[in-house]
Amino acid sequence: MPKPALPFLHRYQDGRRVRFYVKLGPGPGRGIRVKGQYRSDEFMENYHTIVRGIPIKAPISKDGKGSLGGLIKQYRNSRDWCEVLSAGTRKSAAASFRRRRPRTVTFPTPRLSERISKKA
C-alpha cells in the first residue's frame, strides 16, 4: 500500500531534475524548496520544519558573528591590521569602514488623525 501524500508538497521537474517545494498558501511562486532525497530523513526533517514555520537558518547573532561588521572587527584584531599596515593606511581604512556602517534613520510620521485635522 503506498504511503499517503504529504500535504502542501508540490513536485517540479526541469529536465531530469526533480525538486520538491512546500507551498503553504495561494499566490505566485513555487514556495520553499525542500532539500534532500524524497522521503529521506533529511527531507522529512526539512519538510516538517517548513510546514511548522520554524526558521531553517539560525539568525545572525547580536555580537556580529556572521555579518560584515563582525568580519571587519575580526580583521582589525588581526596581525595584518596591527603590524603590517602603516598608521596612515589604518586611519584611511577605518574611515572607509565607518562609511559602510549601516545607519538607521527614523523620520517622525504624524498620526492619521493629525493629518486629517490639518487638511480640514
Secondary structure, 3 states (H helix, E strand, C coil): CCCCCCCCEEEEEECCEEEEEECCCCCCCCCEEECCCCCCHHHHHHHHHHHHCCCCCCCCCCCCCCCHHHHHHHHHCCHHHHHHCCHHHHHHHHHHHHHHCCCCCCCCCCCHHHHHHHHC
